[in-house]
């Protein structure tokens, strides 16, 4: 059946992108989101001996076929001989489908698109460094992809005009994004009711980019939403006891002295798990500062309870805790509270 002229026009409009000569971005009008495909870095292929983050797709006789997550999911192969330094007894114990792995690039055939990788040549230090770089690049990608999706723009063009120049100038676009976040915070801050003056041309990493102001404004909004520092919970577990005459009063005074070390915005809270175990916690934007604050509180408690003839033992040194650890602590406290509740058999018999 022949297509009508209207159908052809609609199809052309759906797949077309507007051309611009005024420096603005090209718009993508299709609904299949092909405009959102793009690698993280300007190079189309990784360098030999560089580290890349891959996702395992399938496992075959030759090795594991993977997708290079930072390079728009192009395919690579981790050879069987490059999976481990040790004898391979079970390949499934070394690598699993669906899991992300850090690999080293051995060979790149740009003509045929072949990329050979190694897992056994990656050290634990390499893994940590690659994961940190990947997580930063993934955050940058998420911000730009959201902007491209909202405005129907080509993601690759956003990379060409925003991210890749920032990678070149600052080493990593994430660092430039964080700098923009800090610059915005300082320019909107105040001291004694007087706005803090900033030189935006020197401090704003976006000032030199050839990007419309409205796009930069929206980009900064997404950066503020996605990359603003999130509060971290720092926790320490201590055992405080005192068997002298002052007893519980000495413990209370020592704990209150520890609480007094905190202040706004980093207040310290102390909860009783079960005598004589107590939990100290604080919320902070700076992990090291929060750990140092709790350590000072512990030192004060130890000094105060020692003066009264008591003692304190640190069961868990101050550290950042995850949601899982906090959930486990809450469950344990609820269980202990339930166990301590009086039941019918606890009541004395009346004769």
N, C-alpha and C positions, 0 to 999 in steps of 0.2 A: 504494500500500500504506500503510495507516495506521501511524503511529508508535506504538510501545508507550509505556506510562507511564514505564518505566525509561529509554528513550531520551531522552524529554523532560527528565527530571530530570538526566541526565548532561549534555545539551547546555546546560541552564540553569546548571549548576555550572561548566561549562567557560568560559562567557563572562561569568560574574558576577564582581563585585569585592566584597570584604567592606567593609561600611560600618563606620566607627568613630566613636565619640563621646568617646573617652578621650584624644584627641590623638595616637594612634598612626597609622601610615600605613595606607592602604587597600591590600589585597593584590589583585594581578591574577592570575587563575587560568588564563587562556587560554594557548595555546601559539603563537599567531601573532605575538607580540612587538609588538602594537600599543601596549602600554604604554611602549615605548621611543621613541616618536615625540615629539619636542619641539624647539622652537626654542632658540637659545642665550640670547636676551635676553627680558625681560619684554614689550617691545613686539611686537605681532604683525607689524607692518610697519616697514620702515626709514624714517627721516626723509628728506625731500627734501634733496639735496646731501650726504648722508652717503655714506661709502665702504663697499662690501660686497664680500665674496668670492663669486664665482660659478663654476659649472662649466658649460662649454659643452655643450649637448645636441645641438642640430641647427643647421644653417645654411640659411637660406631666402632668398628674394628680398628680403624686408623687412629682414633682418638676422640676428642670431644669437639663438636661443632658449636661455636659460640657467636654471639652478636656483640660487637664493640659498642657499648652504650654511649660513649662520647663522640662517636663518629657515625651517627644516624643509623645505628644498628647494622652496619656492613658486616659480612660474615668473616669469621676467622676459624682457624683450626688449632687446637692444642694437641700436638702429636702425643701418641701413647707413651713414647720414650721421654717426653718432656713433662709428664705429670708428676713424677716423684723421683727423688734420688735413690730411694730404696726399691727393693723388689716389689712389684705390684701383685698383691694377692687378690684384691677385690677392687676393681675400678670404682665401684659405687661408694666405697668408703673414702675415696680421694676426691671425688667430684660428683655432683648431683645435678640433675636437670632442674632448671628453674633458679638455681643459686647464682648469686653474683660472686665473681672471683677476680683477683688481681693477677694479671699475666704480663710477661715481658715479650715484646715484639722481636721475633728472630729474623723474619724475612717479609718483604712487601713486594708483591708483583702488581704494580699499578695498572699494567695493561690488561692482565687477566683478572685482577681483583683478588688475588690470593694473598692471605695474611697468615703466616705461621707464628704460633705463640708458644710460650713456655710457662709452666706453673712452678716447676721445680727450681728455677733460677731466681725466684722471688724470695727475698728475705723478709722476716717479720717487720723490720724497719721500713722496707719498701711498701709493705701492705698498708701500714699506718699512714705513710706519706701519700700514697695513691688514694686511699679512702678519703683523706682530708681534702685533697684537691678535687676529687670527684664530687664530694658533697657540696663544696663551694660552687663548682661549675653547674651542678644540678639545681642549686638555688637560683643562680643567675638565669638558667634556662627556664625555670618555672615562672620567673617574673616576666621575661620577654615573651614567653609563649602565651601567658595570660593576656598581655598587652596586644599581641598579634591577633589572638582569638576575639577579643572584645572589639577591636577596631577593623577587623577583616584585612589585616596587613600581611605581607609576606614576612615570615619569621626570619628567613635568611637575610632579608634587607635590613631588618632590625639589628641582626648580628653585624652586618657589614658597616652600619653607620653608628652603632652604639657599642656593642660588646667587644668586637675584635679590636677597634682602636683603643679601648680601655685595657684590654689584655696586653697590648703592645706597650702602653704607657705605664701601667701600674703593676704589671706582672700577672695580675689576675683581676678580672672584671668584678669579682666579689669584693675585693679590697676597695675598689673604686666606689662600689655601691655603699659599702659601710662608711666610707669617707663622706659620701653625699649625705648619708643619714646623720652623721656627726655634725656636718656643716649646717644642716637644716636645724638640728637641735640647738646649736650654739647661736645661730642667727635669730631664733625665736625665743631664746632664753633672755633673762633679765637679771640685773644686779642692782638692788636698791631702787627698783622701779624704773631703771634706765636700761633700754635694750642694749644688748651686747653687740657692738659693731663688728662686722666681718667683711672681708674683701672677697666677694663671691667669685670674682674672675680668677683669683688665685686658689681658692679653696674648693670651689664647686667643680668636680671632675667633668660635669656635663657642659660646662661653659664653652668649651672649644668644639663641641660636636655640631655637625650640620644637621640638626634635628629641630622641627617646629616646636615652639614653646609649649603648645598644648599637649604634645606627646611627652615632653620632658616632665610636665606637671603631673600627668597621669602615671608616668613611670615612677616618679618619686613617691606617689601615693601607694603603689604596689610594693615598692621597696620598704616603705614604712610598715606596711601590713605584714610582709613576709619575713623581713630580716631584722626587725626591731628585737633587741635582746629580750629573752624570756626569763622570768625569775627562776632561780635554781634553789632547790631545797637542800640545805646542809644539815646533817644530823650526826649526833654523837650519843652513845649509850654509856652511862656511868653507874657505878654502884657506890652509894654514899651511906655510911653507917656511923653511929655514935652510941656507945654504951655507957657513957658517963652520966652524971646527974642531970645535965641539961638535955641529953638525948634528942628527942624529936625537935625541940626548939633550936638546938644547934644546927641540925640538918636544915630546918626551914630557913634560918638566918643565912646559912652558907649558900643555899640555892637562890635566895633573893639577891644576894650579893652578886651571883653569877648573872642573873637576869638584868641587874643594873648596868652591866657592861654594855649591853645593847642599847640601841636608841633608834630614833627614826632616821632612815626608813628600815634599818636592819634590826628589828627587835628580836629578842631571844625568848623562846617559849620553852617551858620545862613541864613534862608530863610524867606521871608515875605509871610505870608498867605494873610492877608488883614489888613491894618492899624487899630489898633496898635498891631496886633498879629504876633509874630515871632516864628519860630521853630529853636531850637538849636539841633544839632545832631553830633554824632561822631561814628566811627567804632573802636571796640576794641576786643581783645581776652579775656580780663578779665572784666566780667560784673561789679563787684564792683568798679574796678578802673575807668571804663568809667562813671559810675554814679557819683563817687566822682569828676571826672574831670569836668563834666557839672555843678555840684553843685558849684564848685569854680568859674566857668565862670559866673554863675548866680549871685553869691555874688559880683563879680567885677562889673558886669553891674549895679546891684542895687546900689552899692556905687557910681559909676561914675554918673549915672543919677540923683541920689539924690543930689549930689554936684551941679548940674545945675538946681535944682528946679523941676525936673521931678519925676516920680515914676515908679515902676515896680511891677507887680503882676504875680505870677506863676500860670498859668492855669492848667498845668500838670507837676508834679515833674519829674525829670529824671528817666527814666525806660527803660528796654529793650523792644523793639517793634517787633512785628511779621510782616511778609510779608503782611498779610491782612490789618493791621493798616496802613502800608506805602502805600498800594494800595488805601485805602480809602482816605488818605491825598492827594495823587496825584490827585485822581478824584475830590476832593473838590477844589483843587487849579486850576485845569483846568476849572471847572465850574465857579469859581469866575472870572477867566481871560476872559472867554467867555462873562460873564455878563457885564464886564467892557469895552468890546470892543465897539467902537462907531458904531452906526447904522445910516441909512440914516436919520431917524427922529431927530438925535442929531445935525445935521448941521443947523446953523442959516439960516433963510430965507433971500433971497436977493431980495430987492424991486426994 
